[in-house]
Amino acid sequence: MKTVGVILAGGRSSRMGTDKALVEIHGVSLLDRAIGRLSPQVDALAINSNVSIADRPLPILPDATAAFDGPLAGVLASLKWATSLGANHLATVAVDTPFFPLDLVRRLAEIETSGIALARSGGRSHPVFALWPVVVLDPLEAFLEKAETRRVMTFLKSYGYESVDFLEKPFDPFFNINTPQDLMAAVEMETSLS
C-alpha cells in the first residue's frame, strides 16, 4: 500500500494575525515540525498552501477550488496529487497541531474500513487528521460542487468513516494553535517534555 501525506496549511490564520505555518516553538516553525513528524510516516509529502512557502523542497498544492472552501478544498487538491503518484491512500494533518502522534498513519491504517479513518481523542473527532482512500476523490469533488456546507464532518458522515482513539497523555496530541495564547501554551507543553 502506497500512502502519501499532505500538511494542510491553507487556512487564513486570522486569529493568529500571521501565517501560522511560520510561527515557531523553540526556534522551529510549525511547518517544519509537521514536516519532521509526518515525513517518516509516508512515502511522499506535500504542503497544501495558498501562499508561497519558500525554501521547502516539497510540492506546494493550492486549494482545488477557486473559492475559499476550507480544509476540504485542500484535501481535494491533495487527493488529485496522491492519485497522480499512484498512491492508495492520503494521510492529512493540520500544520497548527505541533504534537500530533508519530504513529498516526500506522494506527489509522490498522483499522479495517472501506471509508475514511480519522483520529479521535477525549471523545472528540479530529477530521483533518485522517487517512483517505484515493477513491474518495470523485465523491468529494461532487460534494464540494453541490453541498450547502463545506464542513469536513458533514462529508465524512455522508461517505463513511471509522475513528481511532489516541491517548491524551501527557496532553492532547491534537492540541492546535489558533491564537498567540495557544502558541504560548504550546511552548510550555514543549518545555514540559524536555
Secondary structure as the mmCIF struct_conf table of DSSP 4:
data_model
#
loop_
_struct_conf.conf_type_id
_struct_conf.id
_struct_conf.beg_label_comp_id
_struct_conf.beg_label_asym_id
_struct_conf.beg_label_seq_id
_struct_conf.end_label_comp_id
_struct_conf.end_label_asym_id
_struct_conf.end_label_seq_id
STRN STRN1 THR A 3 LEU A 8
BEND BEND1 GLY A 11 GLY A 11
TURN_TY1_P TURN_TY1_P1 SER A 14 MET A 16
BEND BEND2 GLY A 17 THR A 18
HELX_RH_3T_P HELX_RH_3T_P1 LYS A 20 LEU A 22
STRN STRN2 GLU A 24 ILE A 25
TURN_TY1_P TURN_TY1_P2 HIS A 26 GLY A 27
STRN STRN3 VAL A 28 SER A 29
HELX_RH_AL_P HELX_RH_AL_P1 LEU A 30 LEU A 38
HELX_RH_3T_P HELX_RH_3T_P2 SER A 39 GLN A 41
BEND BEND3 VAL A 42 ALA A 44
STRN STRN4 LEU A 45 ASN A 48
BEND BEND4 ASN A 50 VAL A 51
TURN_TY1_P TURN_TY1_P3 ALA A 54 ASP A 55
BEND BEND5 LEU A 58 LEU A 58
STRN STRN5 ILE A 60 LEU A 61
BEND BEND6 ALA A 64 ALA A 67
TURN_TY1_P TURN_TY1_P4 GLY A 70 GLY A 70
HELX_RH_AL_P HELX_RH_AL_P2 PRO A 71 SER A 84
TURN_TY1_P TURN_TY1_P5 LEU A 85 GLY A 86
BEND BEND7 ASN A 88 ASN A 88
STRN STRN6 HIS A 89 ALA A 94
TURN_TY1_P TURN_TY1_P6 VAL A 95 ASP A 96
TURN_TY1_P TURN_TY1_P7 PRO A 98 PHE A 99
TURN_TY1_P TURN_TY1_P8 LEU A 102 ASP A 103
HELX_RH_AL_P HELX_RH_AL_P3 LEU A 104 GLU A 110
BEND BEND8 ILE A 111 ILE A 111
BEND BEND9 SER A 114 GLY A 115
STRN STRN7 ILE A 116 SER A 121
TURN_TY1_P TURN_TY1_P9 GLY A 122 GLY A 123
STRN STRN8 ARG A 124 PRO A 133
HELX_RH_3T_P HELX_RH_3T_P3 VAL A 134 VAL A 136
HELX_RH_AL_P HELX_RH_AL_P4 LEU A 137 LYS A 146
BEND BEND10 GLU A 148 GLU A 148
HELX_RH_AL_P HELX_RH_AL_P5 VAL A 152 TYR A 159
STRN STRN9 TYR A 161 ASP A 165
BEND BEND11 LYS A 169 PHE A 171
TURN_TY1_P TURN_TY1_P10 PRO A 173 PHE A 174
BEND BEND12 THR A 179 THR A 179
HELX_RH_AL_P HELX_RH_AL_P6 PRO A 180 LEU A 193
#
